[in-house]
Amino acid sequence: MDARVEQEELSGKRARAKAANRQAILEAARQVFARMGADAATVRDIIRETDLAAGTFYNYFRSKEEVFEALANEGVQRFRSRLASVRARATSLEAYLKAAYSAYFEFLNEENEEAIERGAPHAAMIGVRVDTPEMHAVFEEIRADFEHVAQSSGLSLSDSGFLTAAAIGIAREVGDHMLRRRPVDTAGAVEFATQLFMNGAGTLATTRKK
């Protein structure tokens, strides 16, 4: 084996080891946050769930908050595929909202099933930064969906940006409160959020003139 090939294999092994270590930290953090809650958990709690040396954590993350954000961003990426499915089936603004809220609240419930079963604090996205590339992408996708569905329904939206922000805000706040209730009522949350938005949106959307 020549030196170049040997070096490439060594580099490949190092890259795989780094990826495995980072994933191990994320999986450990997921377990710790579910058991203890993100606020109570510490970096030491997370690293104890792995076979890694204590100092290894800081080779990948600067703080537990950065780990939480990474987990949240992974969640956003997984949710985006569900949002795409909602987009493909949307026939009206209300139908889109109901399907989107249903997809999000069910996703949120699934993500927190372990924490809820353990009686631990849930990890809703309410405390996650909203200025990440992933969140910006979701915002723009939802805004484009609103504009498309409204146009197809003969509506003219006064401000699709504000409406998108309002829809996301409702999802975050209602979703957080939904997870605090026992049993978790996703259907009730969907209906409430949809009607809350539609009753307000009704004053901001008007039928286009022919």
C-alpha positions in Angstrom: 0.0 0.0 0.0 1.5 3.3 -1.0 1.8 6.3 1.4 -1.0 8.2 -0.4 -3.6 5.4 -0.1 -2.6 4.8 3.5 -3.0 8.4 4.4 -6.4 8.5 2.7 -7.6 5.5 4.7 -6.2 7.0 7.9 -8.1 10.3 7.2 -11.2 8.3 6.5 -11.0 6.4 9.8 -10.5 9.7 11.7 -13.5 11.3 10.0 -15.7 8.3 10.8 -14.5 8.3 14.4 -15.2 12.0 14.8 -18.7 11.5 13.3 -19.3 8.6 15.6 -18.2 10.6 18.7 -20.4 13.6 17.8 -23.4 11.3 17.3 -22.7 9.5 20.6 -22.8 12.9 22.4 -26.0 13.8 20.6 -27.7 10.5 21.5 -26.5 10.8 25.1 -27.8 14.3 25.3 -31.2 13.2 24.0 -31.4 10.6 26.7 -30.3 13.0 29.5 -32.6 15.8 28.4 -35.5 13.3 28.3 -34.7 12.1 31.8 -33.7 15.3 33.6 -34.8 18.1 31.4 -32.5 20.4 29.4 -32.3 23.0 32.2 -31.2 20.6 34.9 -28.8 18.6 32.8 -25.1 19.4 32.7 -22.2 18.6 30.3 -21.0 16.1 32.9 -24.3 14.3 32.9 -24.2 14.0 29.1 -20.6 12.7 28.8 -21.3 10.1 31.6 -23.8 8.5 29.2 -21.0 7.9 26.7 -17.7 6.0 26.7 -15.8 9.2 25.8 -13.3 11.1 28.0 -14.7 14.1 29.7 -12.7 16.6 27.6 -13.8 15.0 24.3 -17.2 16.9 24.6 -15.5 20.2 23.9 -13.9 19.0 20.7 -17.4 19.0 19.3 -19.6 21.4 21.3 -19.0 24.5 23.3 -21.9 24.0 25.7 -25.0 21.9 26.5 -27.0 24.7 24.9 -25.2 24.1 21.6 -26.0 20.4 21.9 -29.6 21.2 22.5 -29.6 23.5 19.4 -28.1 20.7 17.3 -30.8 18.3 18.4 -33.4 20.9 17.7 -32.0 21.5 14.2 -32.0 17.8 13.5 -35.7 17.8 14.6 -36.5 20.6 12.2 -34.9 18.7 9.4 -37.0 15.7 10.1 -40.1 17.8 10.4 -39.5 19.4 7.0 -40.3 16.1 5.2 -43.7 16.0 6.9 -44.3 19.6 5.9 -43.6 18.7 2.3 -46.3 16.0 2.5 -48.8 18.6 3.9 -47.9 20.9 1.0 -48.6 18.3 -1.6 -52.2 17.7 -0.2 -53.2 21.3 0.6 -56.5 22.4 -1.0 -57.4 25.5 1.0 -55.9 27.8 3.6 -57.8 26.2 6.5 -57.0 22.7 5.2 -53.3 23.5 4.9 -53.3 25.0 8.5 -55.1 22.0 10.0 -52.8 19.5 8.3 -49.6 21.5 9.1 -50.6 21.9 12.8 -51.5 18.3 13.0 -48.1 17.3 11.5 -46.3 19.5 13.9 -48.2 18.6 17.1 -48.0 14.9 16.4 -44.3 15.2 15.6 -43.7 17.2 18.8 -45.6 14.5 20.8 -43.6 11.7 19.3 -40.3 13.6 20.0 -41.2 13.9 23.6 -42.8 10.5 24.3 -39.9 9.2 26.3 -39.7 12.4 28.4 -43.5 12.3 29.0 -43.4 8.6 30.0 -40.6 9.3 32.5 -42.4 12.3 33.9 -39.5 14.5 32.9 -39.7 18.0 31.5 -40.5 18.0 27.8 -38.1 19.6 25.3 -40.4 21.7 23.1 -38.8 24.0 20.7 -40.0 27.1 22.4 -36.6 27.9 23.8 -34.7 27.2 20.5 -33.1 30.1 18.6 -35.2 31.0 15.5 -32.3 32.7 13.6 -30.7 29.4 12.4 -30.5 28.5 8.7 -32.9 25.6 9.3 -35.5 27.8 10.9 -35.2 30.4 8.2 -35.7 27.7 5.6 -38.9 26.5 7.4 -40.2 30.0 7.7 -39.7 30.7 4.0 -41.3 27.4 3.0 -44.4 28.1 5.1 -44.7 31.6 3.7 -44.5 30.3 0.2 -47.2 27.7 1.1 -49.5 30.4 2.4 -49.1 32.5 -0.7 -49.7 29.5 -3.0 -52.7 28.2 -1.1 -54.2 31.7 -0.7 -53.8 32.4 -4.5 -55.4 29.0 -5.3 -58.3 29.9 -3.0 -58.8 33.4 -4.5 -57.5 35.2 -1.5 -55.1 38.1 -1.2 -53.0 38.1 2.0 -52.2 41.5 3.5 -48.8 40.4 4.8 -47.6 36.8 4.3 -44.6 37.4 6.5 -46.6 38.5 9.5 -49.1 35.7 9.0 -46.3 33.1 8.8 -44.8 34.5 12.0 -48.2 34.3 13.7 -48.8 30.8 12.6 -45.4 29.6 13.8 -45.8 31.5 17.1 -49.2 29.8 17.7 -47.6 26.4 16.9 -44.8 26.9 19.3 -46.8 28.3 22.2 -49.8 25.9 21.8 -47.5 23.0 21.3 -45.5 23.8 24.4 -48.8 24.0 26.5 -50.1 20.8 24.8 -47.2 18.8 26.1 -47.8 20.0 29.7 -51.3 18.5 29.7 -52.0 14.8 30.5 -53.1 13.1 28.4 -51.5 15.0 25.5 -54.4 16.1 23.3 -53.0 16.7 19.8 -56.4 16.8 18.1 -57.6 19.4 20.5 -54.5 21.5 20.0 -54.9 21.3 16.2 -58.5 22.4 16.3 -57.8 25.3 18.7 -54.7 26.5 16.8 -56.5 26.3 13.4 -59.6 28.2 14.6 -57.5 30.8 16.5 -55.5 31.5 13.3 -58.4 31.4 10.9 -60.6 33.7 13.0 -57.8 36.2 13.1 -56.8 35.7 9.5 -60.3 36.3 8.3 -59.9 40.0 8.9 -56.6 40.0 7.1 -57.5 38.0 4.0 -60.1 39.3 1.5 -61.5 37.8 -1.7 -59.7 39.1 -4.7 -61.8 41.3 -7.0 -62.4 39.9 -10.4 
